[in-house]
Amino acid sequence: MLKLLMKGMYYYHLFQHRHNEQLQQDCLCAELKMKLKVKATYHYSKALELVSKMQTLPL
């Protein structure tokens, strides 16, 4: 059950990462681009953290 919840959280953070990167590419304002880059980096690091936690969980 815990692994299923973590997998859901992983997909949420991965989706947010990709969404923020897409918004960043379409953005014209440099200040907003930087904010979106920070958000995308945060969600990517959370996704990686969840992957590493899922790999250490027992079946």
C-alpha positions in Angstrom: 0.0 0.0 0.0 2.8 2.4 0.9 4.6 1.6 -2.4 1.4 2.4 -4.3 1.1 5.8 -2.6 4.7 6.6 -3.2 4.3 5.7 -6.9 1.4 8.1 -7.1 3.4 10.8 -5.5 6.3 10.1 -7.9 4.0 10.5 -11.0 2.6 13.7 -9.5 6.0 15.2 -9.1 7.1 14.0 -12.5 4.0 15.6 -14.1 4.6 18.9 -12.3 8.3 18.9 -13.3 7.4 18.4 -17.0 4.6 20.9 -16.8 6.8 23.6 -15.3 9.5 22.9 -17.9 7.0 23.3 -20.7 5.8 26.6 -19.2 9.3 27.7 -18.8 10.0 27.1 -22.5 7.0 29.1 -23.6 7.6 32.0 -21.2 8.9 35.4 -22.3 9.6 37.0 -18.9 13.1 36.2 -17.5 11.9 36.5 -13.9 9.0 34.1 -14.4 11.3 31.7 -16.3 13.6 31.6 -13.2 10.7 30.9 -10.9 9.5 28.1 -13.1 13.0 26.6 -13.3 13.2 26.5 -9.5 9.8 24.8 -9.3 10.7 22.3 -12.0 14.0 21.5 -10.2 12.2 21.0 -6.9 9.7 18.6 -8.4 12.4 16.7 -10.2 14.5 16.3 -7.0 11.3 15.0 -5.1 10.7 12.5 -7.9 14.2 11.2 -7.7 14.0 11.0 -3.9 10.8 8.9 -4.2 12.4 6.6 -6.7 15.3 5.9 -4.3 12.9 5.3 -1.4 10.8 2.9 -3.5 13.8 0.9 -4.4 14.7 0.4 -0.8 11.3 -0.7 0.3 10.8 -4.5 0.7 8.2 -6.2 -1.5 
